[in-house]
Amino acid sequence: MTEDHRSADRDGTARRTLLRAIGLGASAAMAGCLFGGSGGDGNGSSENASGGNGSSSDATTGATRRTDAANGTGARSDDERTTTQEQSIITSADPTTVPPTTAAANASNGSTTPSSNATRTTTSSETTTVTPTRTATRTETATATPTETATRTPTETATPTATRTETPTAPEPSVGWTERTPLPVVGSDAGGGVLDGELYFFGGIETATGLAATRQTFAYDPAAGSGGTWDRRADFPRALWGPCGVATDDALYSFGGAPTNGPYEGGPPPSDAISRYRPDEGWTDLTATQGTRCPYPNWVMGGVYNPADGLVYCVGGGTGAHDAETATDHGFDGDVPGTFDERRLWTFDPASESVADPDLARMPEAKRWPTVALLNDGGRQYIHVIGGLSGTTGPTDSNFRYDVAGGSFERATPMPRAGTYATHGDPVIGNRAYLTHGMFWQGEATIDRYETVAHRYDPVSDSFTTDLPGPTHQRGGATSGVIDGTLYVVGGHIKRFDQNGLHDCVAYNEAYTPGE
């Protein structure tokens, strides 16, 4: 054979080698499309990638490949070690944060080589573009991978899918006391009310030696999650503590309240403002927008809504120093702001958003911080006004009830001990009032006045039960409400008399479900 023939044979061999290389390159490119994410039926599924089940995702494929590496299947080339390192980024990310269309978009754009910018901006692109290199290097591994994928994909995808689609629901409340999700902040002496199955907490004070009023509003949904959830809502129109909150069928109302550091010791006077809250509207200051006002300035007043006649009943509360015959300073402190209380029971009509009767009836004695409860006895409705404080002179054990049909007050059985409960706003379950977290004291002011008590009042027998299981946390000034037969007691404070009168606010949320 001549040198020319040998040269021609060498040239032909080189061409054939080149053609075979081109053919392998084309096969590798096609394999990259099949395993890259958007091949197959064109909807992000790949029969080869999923073993015939018609579903696949970059996150799932990455998870399967990580399993292969962990099990030691296949040879670990430099490219494969690089791929595994990149896939570890996906492992640490929430699968829901990876856009499901990213891989499909890369494939349709013909992206086969990752740019430096793609590497920096998206982990999904990194995984997609490295795969063709791995497949071209080792065709056997590309063939083996679908088998592993088909076997392992259901296991890898079942867990995140179940987590995302499961709707968390609250467990059935246990009988007795349970700890629930606490407030997002510490707070006390706030307004409250139950509207659309949520307990609202608005205004009030935060931890301070003075009375630092706030405007924050939170709503608690006990049915969301295992302990319930809190959401921040629109701010209360005014920074006030001790407002009287009452919920009607479709709105939450606030009556009165006191400003920061008022009204004690010559501070700012209490407010006569009325505001309304609706979930789709937020707060509306009815005093500012239409001039609607309480009959007298007040704070820590009691109130309850009566669905039978559609009226809100408000009673008592601290008030500013004035000469009205319905107010008194109990004969102890003289003409000093912050010491006067009201005797009046008055009504507000939510339909017209106006005061219906400014002086409907008068309690036998004036008081603030009472528990107000709407109860029935013998087919008649009664508004009970239980316990409270007589100005700044001390607690009272009085239990007055107003006969809604008869239009007058009468005395009922007094409390077991003089004091004020933390459950102020209609804490009624099964026509009985649940009265918890008491403040009872005589003589020297210490934190021992805060007691973890739980009492129950039955209007039919006109008697108190005092041997109920008690809560865990000492506190006064809490906000409470009943939802689906469970009483929730939220926030409050302990006054540290040995620390310059510090109002030490808390975020506790204790729930009580009666056992009978």
C-alpha positions as CSV (number, residue, x, y, z in Angstrom):
1,M,0.0,0.0,0.0
2,T,1.3,3.4,-1.0
3,E,1.8,6.3,1.3
4,D,-1.1,8.1,-0.5
5,H,-3.5,5.3,0.2
6,R,-2.4,5.1,3.9
7,S,-2.9,8.8,4.1
8,A,-6.3,8.5,2.5
9,D,-7.2,5.7,5.0
10,R,-6.1,7.8,7.9
11,D,-8.2,10.7,6.6
12,G,-11.2,8.5,6.2
13,T,-10.8,7.1,9.7
14,A,-10.5,10.6,11.1
15,R,-13.7,11.6,9.4
16,R,-15.6,8.5,10.6
17,T,-14.3,9.2,14.2
18,L,-15.5,12.8,13.9
19,L,-19.0,11.7,12.6
20,R,-19.3,9.2,15.5
21,A,-18.4,12.0,17.9
22,I,-21.0,14.2,16.4
23,G,-23.6,11.5,16.6
24,L,-22.8,10.9,20.3
25,G,-23.1,14.6,20.9
26,A,-26.5,14.8,19.3
27,S,-27.7,11.8,21.4
28,A,-26.4,13.5,24.5
29,A,-28.3,16.7,23.6
30,M,-31.5,14.8,23.2
31,A,-31.0,13.0,26.5
32,G,-30.6,16.4,28.1
33,C,-34.0,17.5,26.8
34,L,-35.6,14.3,28.1
35,F,-34.1,14.6,31.6
36,G,-34.0,18.3,31.8
37,G,-37.6,19.0,32.8
38,S,-39.8,20.0,29.9
39,G,-39.5,17.1,27.5
40,G,-42.0,14.3,26.9
41,D,-45.6,15.7,26.6
42,G,-44.5,19.3,26.7
43,N,-46.3,20.1,30.0
44,G,-43.3,19.7,32.2
45,S,-43.7,15.9,32.3
46,S,-41.2,13.3,31.0
47,E,-41.9,9.6,30.6
48,N,-38.2,8.8,30.7
49,A,-37.7,10.9,33.8
50,S,-40.6,9.6,35.7
51,G,-40.6,6.0,34.7
52,G,-43.9,6.3,32.8
53,N,-46.0,8.0,35.5
54,G,-46.1,11.2,33.5
55,S,-45.0,13.6,36.3
56,S,-41.7,15.2,37.2
57,S,-40.1,18.4,38.6
58,D,-36.6,19.7,39.0
59,A,-37.0,19.6,42.8
60,T,-38.1,15.9,42.7
61,T,-35.4,14.9,40.2
62,G,-32.8,16.6,42.3
63,A,-34.1,14.8,45.4
64,T,-33.8,11.4,43.5
65,R,-30.3,12.2,42.4
66,R,-29.3,13.0,45.9
67,T,-30.7,9.6,47.0
68,D,-28.5,7.9,44.2
69,A,-25.4,9.6,45.5
70,A,-26.2,8.7,49.1
71,N,-26.7,5.1,48.1
72,G,-23.4,5.0,46.2
73,T,-25.0,4.1,42.8
74,G,-23.0,5.0,39.7
75,A,-19.5,6.4,39.4
76,R,-18.8,9.9,40.9
77,S,-17.1,12.0,38.3
78,D,-16.0,15.5,38.8
79,D,-19.1,16.7,37.0
80,E,-21.3,14.5,39.3
81,R,-19.6,15.9,42.4
82,T,-20.3,19.4,41.1
83,T,-23.9,18.5,40.4
84,T,-24.4,17.0,43.9
85,Q,-23.0,20.2,45.5
86,E,-25.4,22.3,43.5
87,Q,-28.3,20.1,44.4
88,S,-27.6,20.6,48.1
89,I,-28.8,24.1,47.6
90,I,-32.2,22.8,46.6
91,T,-32.3,20.5,49.6
92,S,-32.1,23.4,52.0
93,A,-34.8,25.4,50.2
94,D,-38.5,25.2,50.6
95,P,-39.8,23.3,47.5
96,T,-42.7,25.8,47.3
97,T,-40.2,28.7,46.6
98,V,-38.9,27.1,43.4
99,P,-41.1,28.3,40.5
100,P,-42.3,25.1,38.8
101,T,-42.0,26.7,35.3
102,T,-38.3,27.6,35.5
103,A,-37.0,24.4,34.1
104,A,-39.5,24.3,31.3
105,A,-38.6,27.9,30.4
106,N,-34.9,27.0,30.2
107,A,-35.5,24.0,28.0
108,S,-37.7,25.9,25.6
109,N,-35.1,28.7,25.3
110,G,-32.5,26.1,24.4
111,S,-30.4,26.7,27.4
112,T,-27.8,23.9,27.8
113,T,-24.8,25.8,29.3
114,P,-25.1,27.7,32.6
115,S,-23.8,31.3,32.4
116,S,-22.2,32.9,35.4
117,N,-25.3,35.0,35.8
118,A,-27.7,32.1,35.8
119,T,-25.5,30.4,38.4
120,R,-25.9,33.4,40.7
121,T,-29.6,34.0,40.2
122,T,-31.4,30.6,40.2
123,T,-30.7,27.2,41.6
124,S,-33.3,25.7,39.3
125,S,-31.3,26.8,36.2
126,E,-28.1,25.3,37.7
127,T,-29.7,21.9,38.1
128,T,-31.2,21.9,34.7
129,T,-28.2,22.9,32.7
130,V,-25.7,20.6,34.5
131,T,-27.7,17.5,33.7
132,P,-26.8,17.2,30.0
133,T,-23.1,17.3,30.8
134,R,-23.6,14.5,33.3
135,T,-25.7,12.4,30.8
136,A,-23.1,12.9,28.0
137,T,-20.3,11.8,30.2
138,R,-22.0,8.6,31.3
139,T,-24.9,7.4,29.2
140,E,-25.4,4.3,31.4
141,T,-26.1,6.5,34.4
142,A,-28.7,8.5,32.5
143,T,-30.4,5.2,31.6
144,A,-30.3,4.0,35.2
145,T,-31.6,7.2,36.7
146,P,-35.1,6.9,35.4
147,T,-35.4,3.6,37.1
148,E,-34.5,5.1,40.4
149,T,-36.8,8.0,39.8
150,A,-39.7,5.8,39.0
151,T,-39.2,4.0,42.3
152,R,-38.5,6.9,44.6
153,T,-40.5,9.8,43.2
154,P,-43.8,9.0,45.0
155,T,-41.9,8.9,48.3
156,E,-40.1,12.1,47.7
157,T,-43.2,14.1,46.6
158,A,-45.7,12.7,49.0
159,T,-44.4,14.4,52.1
160,P,-44.3,18.1,50.8
161,T,-47.6,17.7,49.0
162,A,-49.3,16.5,52.2
163,T,-47.7,19.3,54.1
164,R,-48.9,22.0,51.7
165,T,-52.4,20.7,51.2
166,E,-53.3,19.8,54.7
167,T,-55.6,22.4,56.4
168,P,-54.5,22.8,60.1
169,T,-57.4,22.7,62.5
170,A,-57.6,23.2,66.2
171,P,-58.0,20.1,68.3
172,E,-61.1,19.8,70.4
173,P,-60.5,21.9,73.6
174,S,-59.6,19.9,76.6
175,V,-61.8,20.2,79.7
176,G,-60.2,22.5,82.2
177,W,-57.4,25.0,81.6
178,T,-55.1,25.0,78.6
179,E,-52.3,27.3,77.4
180,R,-53.0,28.8,74.0
181,T,-51.0,30.9,71.6
182,P,-50.0,34.1,73.5
183,L,-50.4,37.6,72.3
184,P,-47.8,38.9,69.9
185,V,-47.1,41.7,72.4
186,V,-47.5,42.2,76.1
187,G,-50.5,44.3,77.0
188,S,-53.2,45.0,79.6
189,D,-56.4,47.0,80.3
190,A,-57.4,46.6,76.6
191,G,-60.8,46.7,75.0
192,G,-62.2,43.4,73.6
193,G,-65.1,41.5,72.1
194,V,-65.9,38.4,70.1
195,L,-66.8,39.1,66.4
196,D,-67.1,36.4,63.7
197,G,-65.5,33.8,65.9
198,E,-62.4,35.9,66.7
199,L,-61.4,37.6,70.0
200,Y,-60.3,41.2,69.6
201,F,-57.8,42.9,71.8
202,F,-57.4,46.7,71.2
203,G,-55.8,49.7,72.9
204,G,-54.7,49.2,76.5
205,I,-51.3,49.8,78.1
206,E,-47.8,48.3,77.7
207,T,-45.2,47.7,80.4
208,A,-44.2,51.0,82.1
209,T,-44.2,52.7,85.4
210,G,-46.9,55.0,84.1
211,L,-50.0,54.3,82.0
212,A,-48.6,54.1,78.4
213,A,-51.7,53.9,76.2
214,T,-51.5,52.2,72.8
215,R,-53.5,52.0,69.5
216,Q,-52.7,48.4,68.5
217,T,-55.4,46.0,67.5
218,F,-55.1,42.2,67.3
219,A,-57.6,39.4,66.5
220,Y,-57.3,35.8,67.7
221,D,-58.7,32.9,65.8
222,P,-58.7,29.8,68.1
223,A,-59.6,27.5,65.2
224,A,-56.4,28.2,63.2
225,G,-53.6,25.8,64.0
226,S,-53.1,23.8,67.2
227,G,-53.0,26.8,69.5
228,G,-54.9,29.5,67.5
229,T,-53.3,32.4,65.6
230,W,-53.1,36.2,66.1
231,D,-53.4,38.7,63.3
232,R,-52.5,42.4,63.5
233,R,-55.5,44.6,62.4
234,A,-56.0,48.3,61.7
235,D,-54.9,50.5,64.6
236,F,-57.5,51.8,67.1
237,P,-58.3,55.4,66.3
238,R,-57.1,56.8,69.6
239,A,-54.4,55.7,72.1
240,L,-56.6,54.8,75.1
241,W,-56.5,52.3,77.9
242,G,-59.6,50.9,79.7
243,P,-62.0,51.3,76.8
244,C,-65.3,49.3,77.1
245,G,-65.4,46.9,74.1
246,V,-68.7,45.3,73.1
247,A,-69.4,43.2,70.0
248,T,-72.7,43.1,68.2
249,D,-73.9,40.8,65.4
250,D,-71.8,42.5,62.8
251,A,-69.5,45.1,64.4
252,L,-67.3,45.8,67.4
253,Y,-67.8,49.0,69.4
254,S,-65.5,50.9,71.8
255,F,-66.9,53.3,74.4
256,G,-64.7,55.7,76.3
257,G,-61.2,55.0,77.7
258,A,-58.4,56.9,79.3
259,P,-55.3,58.6,77.6
260,T,-51.7,58.0,78.6
261,N,-51.1,58.7,82.3
262,G,-54.7,59.8,82.8
263,P,-56.8,60.5,84.6
264,Y,-55.1,60.0,87.9
265,E,-53.2,62.7,89.8
266,G,-54.4,65.5,87.6
267,G,-53.6,63.7,84.3
268,P,-55.6,64.1,81.1
269,P,-59.4,63.4,81.6
270,P,-61.1,60.3,80.4
271,S,-62.7,60.1,77.0
272,D,-66.4,60.0,75.9
273,A,-65.5,58.8,72.4
274,I,-67.3,56.0,70.5
275,S,-65.7,54.0,67.7
276,R,-66.8,51.2,65.5
277,Y,-64.8,48.3,63.9
278,R,-65.9,46.1,61.0
279,P,-63.4,43.6,59.4
280,D,-64.0,44.9,55.9
281,E,-63.8,48.6,56.9
282,G,-61.4,48.8,59.9
283,W,-62.1,51.4,62.6
284,T,-64.3,54.4,62.3
285,D,-64.2,57.2,64.9
286,L,-67.9,57.9,65.3
287,T,-67.3,60.9,67.6
288,A,-65.0,62.5,65.0
289,T,-67.1,61.7,62.0
290,Q,-70.7,62.2,63.3
291,G,-70.4,63.6,66.8
292,T,-71.7,60.4,68.6
293,R,-70.6,60.5,72.2
294,C,-71.1,58.6,75.5
295,P,-73.4,60.4,78.0
296,Y,-70.4,61.0,80.3
297,P,-66.5,60.6,80.0
298,N,-65.5,57.2,81.3
299,W,-63.0,54.4,81.4
300,V,-63.1,50.8,82.7
301,M,-66.8,50.8,82.2
302,G,-68.8,47.6,81.7
303,G,-70.9,46.7,78.7
304,V,-72.9,43.9,77.0
305,Y,-74.9,43.4,73.9
306,N,-78.5,42.1,74.0
307,P,-79.5,40.4,70.7
308,A,-83.2,40.3,71.9
309,D,-83.6,44.0,71.6
310,G,-80.6,44.9,69.6
311,L,-79.2,47.3,72.2
312,V,-75.8,47.7,73.9
313,Y,-76.0,48.2,77.7
314,C,-73.2,50.2,79.3
315,V,-72.9,50.7,83.1
316,G,-70.8,52.4,85.7
317,G,-67.1,53.1,85.2
318,G,-64.7,55.7,86.4
319,T,-65.5,59.2,85.3
320,G,-64.1,62.8,85.5
321,A,-64.8,65.0,88.6
322,H,-68.2,66.7,88.1
323,D,-71.3,67.6,90.0
324,A,-73.7,65.0,88.4
325,E,-75.9,63.3,91.0
326,T,-75.2,60.0,89.3
327,A,-71.5,60.2,90.1
328,T,-69.6,59.9,93.4
329,D,-66.1,59.8,94.8
330,H,-67.4,57.5,97.6
331,G,-66.7,60.3,100.2
332,F,-63.1,59.5,100.6
333,D,-60.8,61.4,98.2
334,G,-62.5,64.8,97.6
335,D,-62.7,66.5,94.3
336,V,-59.8,64.7,92.6
337,P,-59.8,63.5,89.0
338,G,-59.8,59.7,88.8
339,T,-61.7,59.0,92.0
340,F,-65.3,59.4,90.7
341,D,-67.5,56.6,89.5
342,E,-70.8,56.5,87.8
343,R,-74.0,54.7,88.8
344,R,-75.8,55.0,85.4
345,L,-76.9,52.3,83.1
346,W,-77.4,53.6,79.6
347,T,-78.1,52.2,76.2
348,F,-76.6,52.6,72.7
349,D,-78.5,51.6,69.5
350,P,-76.1,50.1,66.8
351,A,-78.8,50.5,64.1
352,S,-78.8,54.3,64.3
353,E,-75.4,54.5,66.0
354,S,-76.7,56.8,68.6
355,V,-77.3,56.9,72.3
356,A,-80.8,55.4,72.9
357,D,-81.2,56.3,76.6
358,P,-78.5,58.2,78.5
359,D,-79.9,57.4,81.9
360,L,-82.0,54.3,81.7
361,A,-81.5,53.2,85.3
362,R,-79.1,53.6,88.2
363,M,-77.2,51.0,90.2
364,P,-77.6,51.1,94.0
365,E,-73.9,52.1,94.2
366,A,-71.3,53.4,91.7
367,K,-68.3,51.3,90.7
368,R,-65.7,50.6,88.1
369,W,-64.1,47.4,86.6
370,P,-67.2,45.3,87.1
371,T,-68.0,42.0,85.3
372,V,-71.1,42.5,83.2
373,A,-73.1,39.4,82.1
374,L,-76.4,38.8,80.3
375,L,-78.2,35.9,82.0
376,N,-81.6,34.4,82.2
377,D,-83.7,33.3,85.1
378,G,-87.3,32.0,84.8
379,G,-87.6,33.2,81.2
380,R,-86.5,36.8,82.1
381,Q,-83.4,38.6,81.0
382,Y,-81.1,40.1,83.6
383,I,-77.9,42.2,83.2
384,H,-75.6,41.3,86.2
385,V,-73.0,43.8,87.4
386,I,-70.7,41.7,89.6
387,G,-67.8,43.0,91.8
388,G,-65.5,45.8,90.9
389,L,-63.8,48.7,92.6
390,S,-65.2,51.6,94.5
391,G,-63.1,54.4,93.0
392,T,-59.6,54.1,94.5
393,T,-60.9,53.1,97.9
394,G,-60.9,49.3,97.4
395,P,-62.9,46.4,96.0
396,T,-66.6,45.7,96.4
397,D,-68.5,42.3,96.6
398,S,-71.8,43.7,95.3
399,N,-73.8,41.8,92.7
400,F,-76.6,43.9,91.1
401,R,-78.9,42.6,88.4
402,Y,-81.0,44.7,86.1
403,D,-84.4,43.3,85.0
404,V,-84.6,44.1,81.3
405,A,-88.4,43.8,81.2
406,G,-89.1,45.3,84.6
407,G,-86.6,48.2,84.2
408,S,-85.1,48.3,87.6
409,F,-82.1,47.0,89.6
410,E,-82.2,44.5,92.5
411,R,-79.5,43.0,94.7
412,A,-78.4,39.4,94.1
413,T,-76.1,37.2,96.2
414,P,-72.7,39.0,96.8
415,M,-69.4,37.6,95.7
416,P,-67.6,35.2,98.0
417,R,-65.0,37.9,98.6
418,A,-64.8,41.6,97.6
419,G,-62.7,42.0,94.5
420,T,-62.7,42.4,90.7
421,Y,-62.3,39.6,88.2
422,A,-60.2,39.8,85.0
423,T,-63.1,38.3,83.0
424,H,-65.2,41.5,82.5
425,G,-67.1,41.2,79.3
426,D,-70.0,38.7,79.3
427,P,-68.0,35.5,80.2
428,V,-71.1,33.3,79.9
429,I,-71.2,29.6,79.0
430,G,-74.5,27.7,79.3
431,N,-76.3,30.6,81.1
432,R,-73.6,30.7,83.9
433,A,-70.9,33.3,84.3
434,Y,-67.3,32.2,84.7
435,L,-65.3,34.6,86.8
436,T,-61.5,34.1,86.9
437,H,-58.2,35.7,87.7
438,G,-59.3,37.7,90.7
439,M,-57.9,40.7,92.4
440,F,-58.8,40.6,96.1
441,W,-57.2,42.5,98.9
442,Q,-57.4,44.3,102.2
443,G,-54.8,46.6,103.7
444,E,-51.3,46.9,102.2
445,A,-51.0,46.9,98.4
446,T,-48.8,44.0,97.3
447,I,-48.7,41.6,94.3
448,D,-50.4,39.1,96.6
449,R,-53.7,40.8,95.7
450,Y,-53.6,38.9,92.3
451,E,-55.0,35.4,92.7
452,T,-55.5,32.5,90.4
453,V,-59.2,31.9,91.2
454,A,-62.0,30.5,89.1
455,H,-65.6,31.0,90.3
456,R,-68.9,30.3,88.6
457,Y,-72.2,32.2,89.1
458,D,-75.6,30.5,88.5
459,P,-78.4,33.0,88.1
460,V,-81.2,30.4,88.7
461,S,-79.9,29.3,92.1
462,D,-78.4,32.8,92.7
463,S,-75.2,31.1,94.0
464,F,-71.4,31.0,93.4
465,T,-69.3,27.9,93.0
466,T,-65.7,28.4,94.1
467,D,-64.1,25.0,93.8
468,L,-63.4,25.1,90.0
469,P,-59.8,24.3,88.9
470,G,-57.8,27.5,88.9
471,P,-55.7,29.0,86.1
472,T,-51.9,29.2,86.2
473,H,-50.9,32.8,85.8
474,Q,-51.6,35.7,88.2
475,R,-52.8,38.9,86.5
476,G,-55.4,41.6,86.5
477,G,-56.7,43.8,83.7
478,A,-57.0,40.9,81.2
479,T,-59.3,40.8,78.1
480,S,-61.7,37.9,77.7
481,G,-64.3,36.3,75.5
482,V,-66.2,33.1,74.9
483,I,-65.9,31.2,71.6
484,D,-67.7,27.9,71.0
485,G,-68.1,27.1,74.7
486,T,-64.5,28.0,75.7
487,L,-63.5,31.1,77.7
488,Y,-60.3,32.8,76.6
489,V,-58.4,35.1,79.0
490,V,-55.7,37.2,77.3
491,G,-53.0,39.6,78.5
492,G,-53.2,41.6,81.7
493,H,-50.6,42.8,84.2
494,I,-49.2,42.6,87.7
495,K,-48.5,45.9,89.4
496,R,-45.0,45.9,91.0
497,F,-45.6,48.1,94.0
498,D,-42.0,47.6,95.1
499,Q,-40.7,48.8,91.7
500,N,-42.2,52.3,91.6
501,G,-45.6,50.9,90.6
502,L,-44.4,49.2,87.4
503,H,-47.3,47.8,85.3
504,D,-45.6,44.5,84.4
505,C,-47.7,43.4,81.4
506,V,-48.0,39.8,80.1
507,A,-49.0,38.0,76.9
508,Y,-50.6,34.9,78.4
509,N,-53.6,33.3,76.7
510,E,-55.3,30.8,78.9
511,A,-58.4,28.9,77.8
512,Y,-61.0,27.3,80.1
513,T,-63.6,24.7,78.9
514,P,-66.1,23.6,81.5
515,G,-66.5,19.9,82.2
516,E,-70.3,20.1,82.7
